[in-house]
Amino acid sequence: MITPPYLQKGDTVAIVSTARKNLDDNLKPTIDMLEGWGLKVKVGNTIGLDYFQLAGTDDQRAADFQEQMDNPNIKAIWCVRGGYGTVKIIDKLDFTKFKQNPKWIIGFSDVTVLHSHLNRMGIESLHAIMPVSVARATDEAKNSLCTALFGEKLQYTLDCDALNHTGKAKGELVGGNLSILYSLLGSESAIDCHDKILFIEDLDEYLYHVDRMMMNLKRNGCLSSLKGIIVGGMTEMKDNEIPWGRNALEIIEDTVKGLNIPIIYNFPAGHIRDNRALIFGRQITMEVTPETSKVVFE
């Protein structure tokens, strides 16, 4: 895997939208934070554009992202928010110059489209908070983003969750939003799970749909080839009038319980305030004991 250059003071971060529009004047906390880290900020052309739910047309969003990818002065591209729409521009992007001079792509949720696509290209990316969530993010989440961007040692030690599966594994970390990963299967951006450690999280899904997505991953062979699983926030799940009968974590556990691999549940990442940074494409070691769970990035 190719690691984009870590940031240095004086570098410029571009903020763009690949999906939902961002019309509010809500970027001051983000700009203040980046400038406090010694970085400069460029606000992309898509910030403030209004095309129904989206931040401009597909062509406008693709053009803004392309401009930041091709600009040698931009050292990282931070997607302002998720929603839906990144998949509508992924095939409009030309990654030729980006492959020659890769840079950090940052975000989560709908940005999983970019994470998965970049992973298939052999380039690392950063699953982390987005500009619209900086104001409500925990200090731990913000600090972890800074640690990852500047190339400092990234590792987490957590209390053990009752659902965890003990064990130790080493492998490349892949994943992101479960709904997006599910939607990409069969495409050129589909996740490759073979011998990987899979991270998943999701928001606002019906419980039966979580079951459907997990069964799809299972039947596609994604789960049987994994070395480990990390389950982040499964937030604000919904049920039908007739209950499904299991919560989201129980659904996941029911699908993976036969796998003889370490599994961490309730990892602090996803649609939660404490959304810790994860480097996708990076080799990690995960060690799960009855007392603690440890994740160390190489």
Buried (B, 14 or more C-beta within 10 A) or exposed (E): BEEBEBBEEEBBBBBBBBBBBBEEEBBEBBBEBBEEBEBBBBBBBBBBBEBEEBBBBBEBBBBBBBBBBEBEEBBBBBBBBBBBBBBBBBEEBEBEEBBEBBBBBBBBBBBBBBBBBBBBBEBBBBBBBBBBBBEEBBEBBBBBBBBBBBEEEBEBEBEBBEBBBEBBBBBBBBBBBBBBBBBBBEBEBBBEBBEBBBBBBBBEBEBBBBBEBBBBBBEBEBBBEBBBBBBBBBBEBEEEEEEBEBBBBBBBBEBBEEBEBBBBBBBBBBBBEBBBBBBBBBBBBBBBEEEEBBBBBE
